Amino acid sequence: MRRHPSREAAYRLESEENYVARAFERFWQATTQNQKVEFGTIAAALQYLRASLHGAIVDTLRFHARPREVVMPEPGFPGEPRVQDSTGGGDEIWEIVKKMLHDRREQRLAYLLFHCGLKPREIIRFCPQEFRDVQEVYRVRRNVVEQLLRRRDYVRWRLKTAVSDD
């Protein structure tokens, strides 16, 4: 940390302990989620840990360099981003998904991801007050998808019912 070329700027944003904790978190994630990562020597492991620290510092600097105030409109307001729905059933599908998700943050993220078609990095750029970083968006998205997958039979049934009502 003390030899990093951007250490001055990094120290102004967060403590050394936070960067080291993030570096170990990245290191742990890489080694537990990727079975192909192996280190032949302690020096190789330390080099990877140093690269993890560099990544944590650079990500923090980039995050704080982004403009903060870009407000996304609430659902249903003029100017909200929308993806053209070629099937014609997007509103029905969205209503089904919304009813399945009880947490407002999960509903909001599902709306931004699936209804508006935004990517996680776009969500961070447009909604910095709602989501801290891309990892948080991915974590909440994983929860949403798991909930939907657990109830996929219900979703199919509701979609069949909605189609047959037309």
Summary of the structure (lengths in Angstrom):
residues: 166
radius of gyration: 20.7
end to end distance: 61.9
largest distance: 65.9
contacts: 389
relative contact order: 0.09
helix: 66%
strand: 0%
